[in-house]
Amino acid sequence: MNLKGILSKTEIQIFISILLALILGYYFPNFSKNVKFLGDIFLNLLKMLVIPIVIFSISTSILNLKDINKIKLMGIYSIFLYFLTMFLAVFVSFIFVYLIKPGVNEKITNIKTENININQQNLFDFITNLFSPNIFKSFVNNDILQIIIFVIFISLGMLYLSYNNEKVFNDILNIMNFINETLILLVRFIIRLAPVGIFALIYNVIAIYGFSTIFSLFKYVLTVILSILTHAFIVLPLLVYLLSKNNLYKTMNDMKLALLIAFSTSSSAATLPTTIELSIDKAKIKKEVAEFVLPLGATINMNGTALYEAVAAIFVANLYGMSLSGYDILMISITSVLAAAGAAAIPSAGLVTMSIVFTAVGIPLEGISIIFIVDRILDMFRTTLNVLGDISVALIINKIFTQKS
């Protein structure tokens, strides 16, 4: 392939745009405000499609299966694997916390904190809020998890009634499939704009936060990133191979565009349209599996967020000189997973749900402001892991249901 052919690849263009953004963000940070709007437009275009894609991808995947028992099994397997991968991520983070000991022998007074508002919520609030009292309000607020549950209920109802109204059901299904294909076409168009959008987003992040913020909390950042890399390149590939005989490294290559978008946008939701499209076209995951497992995973399966919240809790506890017991560590692991599952698929949502983890073991909530200093930068890494976790589960589910069929 000649140079022109290589440069025409979207992935190569994105890689070049990231390098340019890093250089310009360091040397010309003040100019970033002039290109920020390009990143905002790209992000808005992606977000514009999130709710329509969630509605039509999940509903068509359920309706095309035409088997309630199969849907139930797919849901049970998916949720089990979501929580399995999140607990494994937390376990990996504990290993690196033990080895690196972030926050130990560090003084909290040396760290500049940020003023942020933390909304406390408990587990019962989270469960209650899964069910929307006003679905139109859920649409306005972009509450994806409430919308998903609503769509699943409506789809199951349509499936139940289809036995008595088969012709009407098939006509509606054809229309919904057509709309779903149209949305995928729009995703392909938006992907072509990715190099410009990602350049502007990365440029703005580096210009605002700089590289110095990373070094001010070096041991904490190192712990999070090493945990993410270990989970992404060792734990998940091993799990995928054991349960499906698939090569996750090959799939990473197939899905690299989705992973790059996840890294630059820090949003599983914004990445979702690309993730679904590439998983079907490149990773060869069955359409009904991808369109059911991936939207659900984008709201529940947060490997990177669970890992991050566990490290953050222990780091802040160490800064405050707190001694954590075995029970405290267990509570951190459980609440990190549950809080991550409740985090919105948007940038820095984990900061809000982190209050659950801190409250569970008595860590001062003010400590979250310390984490905020490097949150936006680490969010890019953990969102990429979140998306990779979704892809991993989709590969395993695809193998299970291919064998069953």
C-alpha positions in Angstrom: 0.0 0.0 0.0 1.4 3.4 -1.0 1.6 6.5 1.3 -1.6 8.0 -0.1 -3.4 4.7 0.7 -2.1 4.6 4.2 -2.9 8.2 4.9 -6.5 7.7 3.6 -7.2 5.3 6.5 -9.3 6.9 9.2 -7.3 5.3 12.0 -4.0 6.7 10.7 -5.6 10.2 10.3 -6.8 10.0 13.9 -3.4 8.9 15.1 -1.8 11.9 13.3 -4.4 14.2 14.7 -3.7 13.1 18.3 0.0 13.7 17.8 -0.6 17.1 16.4 -3.0 17.9 19.3 -0.5 16.9 21.9 2.2 19.0 20.3 0.0 22.1 19.8 -1.6 21.7 23.2 1.8 21.9 24.8 3.3 24.7 22.8 0.3 26.7 21.7 -2.4 26.2 24.5 -4.1 29.5 24.0 -5.1 28.8 20.4 -7.2 25.7 21.5 -10.3 27.9 22.2 -10.4 28.7 18.5 -10.8 25.0 17.5 -12.7 23.7 20.5 -16.0 24.2 18.7 -15.0 21.6 16.1 -14.7 19.0 18.9 -18.0 20.1 20.4 -19.7 19.7 17.0 -18.3 16.2 16.5 -19.3 15.2 20.1 -22.8 16.6 19.6 -23.2 14.7 16.3 -22.3 11.4 18.1 -24.5 12.2 21.1 -27.4 13.1 18.7 -27.6 9.5 17.6 -27.2 7.8 21.0 -30.9 7.7 22.1 -32.2 6.8 18.6 -29.6 4.0 18.3 -30.4 2.7 21.8 -34.1 2.6 21.0 -33.9 1.0 17.6 -30.9 -1.3 18.1 -32.2 -2.9 21.3 -35.8 -3.1 20.1 -34.9 -4.6 16.7 -32.5 -7.0 18.3 -35.2 -8.3 20.6 -37.9 -8.3 18.0 -35.7 -10.1 15.4 -34.9 -12.8 17.9 -38.7 -13.6 18.2 -37.9 -15.9 21.2 -38.5 -14.6 24.7 -36.5 -17.4 26.3 -33.5 -16.6 24.1 -33.7 -12.9 25.1 -33.9 -13.9 28.7 -30.8 -16.1 28.5 -28.9 -13.4 26.6 -29.7 -10.9 29.3 -28.7 -13.2 32.1 -25.4 -14.2 30.5 -24.6 -10.6 29.6 -25.3 -9.2 33.1 -23.3 -12.0 34.7 -20.3 -11.3 32.4 -20.6 -7.6 33.0 -20.2 -8.0 36.7 -17.5 -10.7 36.4 -15.3 -8.4 34.3 -15.9 -5.5 36.6 -14.9 -7.5 39.7 -11.8 -8.8 37.9 -10.9 -5.2 37.1 -11.2 -4.2 40.7 -9.1 -7.2 41.7 -6.4 -6.2 39.3 -6.4 -2.6 40.7 -5.9 -4.0 44.3 -2.7 -5.8 43.1 -1.2 -2.5 41.8 -2.5 -0.6 44.9 -0.6 -3.1 47.1 2.6 -2.8 44.9 2.7 1.0 44.3 0.9 2.2 47.5 -0.5 5.5 46.2 -1.1 8.1 48.8 1.0 6.3 51.5 3.4 8.8 53.2 2.0 11.7 51.1 0.7 14.8 52.8 -2.8 16.0 51.8 -1.8 19.6 52.4 0.6 19.5 49.5 -2.2 18.9 47.0 -4.3 21.6 45.6 -8.0 20.7 45.5 -10.8 21.7 43.2 -14.3 22.9 44.3 -16.9 20.5 42.9 -20.4 19.6 43.9 -20.9 16.0 44.9 -24.4 14.6 44.9 -24.6 11.7 47.3 -26.8 8.7 46.5 -27.3 5.3 48.0 -27.8 1.9 46.5 -31.6 2.0 47.0 -31.8 5.3 45.2 -29.8 3.8 42.3 -32.2 0.8 42.1 -35.3 3.0 42.3 -34.0 5.3 39.6 -33.7 2.5 37.1 -37.4 2.8 36.6 -38.6 6.1 35.1 -41.8 7.7 36.5 -41.8 9.9 33.3 -40.2 8.4 30.2 -40.3 11.8 28.4 -38.3 13.3 31.2 -35.8 10.4 30.8 -35.5 11.3 27.1 -34.8 15.0 27.9 -32.3 14.1 30.6 -30.6 11.5 28.5 -31.0 8.9 31.2 -29.9 5.9 29.1 -30.5 3.2 31.6 -34.1 4.2 32.2 -34.6 4.4 28.4 -33.1 0.9 27.9 -35.4 -0.6 30.5 -38.4 1.1 29.0 -37.4 -0.1 25.5 -37.0 -3.7 26.7 -40.5 -3.6 28.3 -42.1 -2.2 25.2 -40.3 -4.7 22.9 -41.2 -7.7 25.0 -44.8 -6.4 25.0 -44.8 -6.2 21.2 -43.2 -9.6 20.9 -46.0 -11.0 23.1 -48.7 -9.4 21.0 -47.1 -10.4 17.8 -48.5 -13.9 18.0 -52.1 -12.5 17.4 -51.1 -9.7 15.0 -48.3 -11.2 12.9 -48.8 -9.1 9.8 -48.9 -5.8 11.7 -45.9 -6.9 13.7 -43.9 -7.7 10.6 -44.8 -4.4 9.0 -43.6 -2.5 12.1 -40.5 -4.6 12.4 -39.6 -3.8 8.7 -39.9 -0.1 9.4 -37.8 -0.3 12.6 -35.1 -2.3 10.8 -35.1 0.3 8.0 -34.7 3.2 10.5 -31.9 1.2 12.3 -30.0 0.8 9.0 -30.4 4.5 8.3 -28.9 5.3 11.7 -25.9 3.1 11.0 -25.4 4.9 7.7 -25.3 8.2 9.6 -22.7 6.8 11.9 -20.5 6.0 9.0 -20.7 9.5 7.8 -19.9 11.0 11.2 -16.9 8.6 11.5 -15.4 10.4 8.5 -15.3 13.6 10.6 -13.5 11.8 13.5 -9.9 13.0 12.8 -10.9 16.7 13.0 -13.2 16.2 16.0 -10.7 14.2 17.9 -7.9 16.7 17.2 -10.0 19.5 18.7 -11.0 17.5 21.7 -7.5 16.3 22.6 -6.0 19.7 21.9 -8.4 21.3 24.4 -7.7 18.8 27.1 -4.0 19.2 26.9 -4.3 23.0 26.7 -6.5 23.2 29.8 -4.8 20.6 32.1 -1.3 20.2 30.6 1.1 17.5 31.4 2.1 18.9 34.8 -1.2 17.8 36.4 -0.3 14.2 35.7 3.0 14.4 37.5 1.5 16.1 40.6 -0.3 12.9 41.4 2.2 10.5 39.7 1.8 7.4 41.9 -2.0 7.6 41.7 -2.0 8.1 38.0 0.6 5.3 37.5 -1.6 2.9 39.6 -4.7 3.6 37.5 -3.0 3.3 34.1 -1.0 0.2 34.9 -4.2 -1.5 36.2 -6.1 -0.5 33.1 -3.3 -1.8 30.8 -3.1 -5.1 32.7 -6.8 -5.6 32.6 -7.0 -4.7 28.9 -4.0 -6.6 27.6 -3.9 -9.6 29.9 -7.1 -10.3 31.9 -9.7 -9.6 29.2 -7.9 -11.4 26.4 -7.4 -14.4 28.6 -11.1 -14.4 29.7 -12.3 -14.0 26.1 -10.0 -16.9 24.9 -11.1 -19.2 27.7 -14.8 -18.6 27.2 -15.0 -18.1 23.4 -11.6 -19.1 21.9 -11.6 -15.6 20.2 -8.4 -13.6 19.9 -9.2 -10.2 21.6 -5.9 -8.7 20.2 -7.2 -9.2 16.7 -10.6 -7.7 17.7 -8.8 -4.7 19.2 -7.2 -4.1 15.8 -10.6 -4.5 14.1 -12.2 -2.1 16.6 -9.4 0.4 16.9 -11.4 3.2 15.5 -14.1 2.8 18.2 -11.4 2.6 20.9 -9.8 5.8 19.6 -13.1 7.6 19.7 -13.7 6.3 23.2 -10.3 7.7 24.3 -10.9 11.1 22.8 -14.5 11.6 23.8 -14.4 10.0 27.2 -17.9 8.8 26.6 -19.1 5.2 26.1 -22.4 6.6 25.0 -20.9 8.8 22.3 -18.8 5.8 21.1 -21.7 3.4 21.1 -22.8 4.0 17.4 -19.3 3.3 16.2 -18.9 0.3 18.5 -22.0 -1.3 17.2 -21.3 -0.6 13.6 -17.7 -1.9 13.7 -18.5 -5.0 15.9 -20.9 -6.2 13.2 -18.8 -5.2 10.1 -15.3 -5.8 11.4 -15.5 -8.2 14.4 -18.2 -10.3 12.8 -20.4 -10.3 15.9 -24.0 -11.2 15.0 -26.2 -8.2 14.5 -28.8 -9.2 17.1 -26.1 -9.9 19.7 -24.2 -6.6 19.1 -27.4 -4.5 19.1 -28.5 -6.0 22.4 -25.3 -6.5 24.4 -23.4 -3.3 23.5 -26.1 -0.7 24.4 -26.7 -2.5 27.6 -23.0 -2.8 28.3 -22.5 0.9 27.6 -24.6 1.7 30.6 -23.8 -1.1 33.0 -20.5 -2.7 32.1 -17.9 -0.1 33.4 -14.6 -2.0 33.9 -12.5 1.1 33.8 -14.8 3.1 36.1 -15.0 0.3 38.7 -11.2 -0.1 38.7 -10.7 3.7 38.9 -13.1 4.2 41.8 -11.5 1.4 43.8 -8.0 2.9 43.4 -9.3 6.4 44.1 -11.0 5.3 47.4 -7.8 3.6 48.7 -5.6 6.5 47.5 -7.7 9.1 49.3 -8.0 6.9 52.4 -4.1 6.7 52.4 -3.8 10.5 52.1 -6.0 11.0 55.1 -4.0 8.4 57.0 -7.0 6.0 57.4 -6.4 2.3 58.1 -8.6 0.1 56.0 -9.6 -3.3 57.2 -10.3 -6.4 55.2 -14.0 -5.6 55.5 -13.4 -2.1 54.2 -11.6 -3.5 51.2 -14.5 -5.9 50.5 -16.9 -3.0 50.8 -14.8 -0.9 48.4 -14.8 -3.7 45.8 -18.5 -4.3 46.0 -19.6 -0.7 46.0 -17.1 0.2 43.3 -18.7 -2.3 41.0 -22.3 -1.3 41.9 -21.5 2.4 41.7 -19.8 1.9 38.3 -22.8 0.1 37.0 -24.9 3.1 37.9 -22.5 5.7 36.3 -23.9 7.5 33.3 -22.0 6.8 30.1 -20.7 10.4 29.9 -17.4 12.1 30.7 -16.5 12.1 34.4 -19.8 10.5 35.6 -17.7 8.3 38.0 -17.0 11.4 40.2 -20.6 11.5 41.2 -21.1 7.8 41.8 -17.8 7.7 43.7 -19.7 9.2 46.7 -21.3 5.8 47.2 -17.9 4.1 47.6 -16.5 6.8 49.9 -19.5 6.9 52.1 -19.6 3.1 52.5 -16.2 3.1 54.3 -16.3 6.5 55.8 -13.8 8.3 53.5 -14.3 12.1 53.6 -16.2 13.2 50.5 -13.9 16.2 50.2 -11.2 13.9 49.0 -13.0 13.5 45.7 -12.0 17.0 44.9 -8.3 15.8 44.9 -9.1 13.2 42.3 -10.8 15.9 40.1 -7.4 17.3 39.3 -6.5 14.5 36.9 -10.0 13.0 36.4 -10.5 14.3 32.8 -7.1 12.8 31.7 -7.7 9.4 33.4 -11.3 9.4 32.1 -9.9 8.9 28.6 -8.1 5.7 29.6 -10.9 4.2 31.7 -13.6 4.9 29.0 -11.5 3.0 26.5 -11.4 0.1 28.9 -15.1 0.4 29.4 -15.7 0.0 25.7 -13.2 -2.8 25.4 -15.0 -4.6 28.2 -18.3 -4.3 26.3 -16.7 -5.7 23.2 -15.2 -8.6 25.2 -18.6 -9.6 26.6 -20.2 -9.3 23.1 -17.6 -11.7 21.7 -18.3 -14.2 24.4 -22.1 -13.9 24.1 -21.8 -14.2 20.3 -19.9 -17.5 20.7 -22.4 -18.9 23.2 -25.4 -18.1 21.1 -23.7 -19.2 17.8 -23.2 -22.6 19.4 -26.8 -22.8 20.8 -28.2 -21.9 17.4 
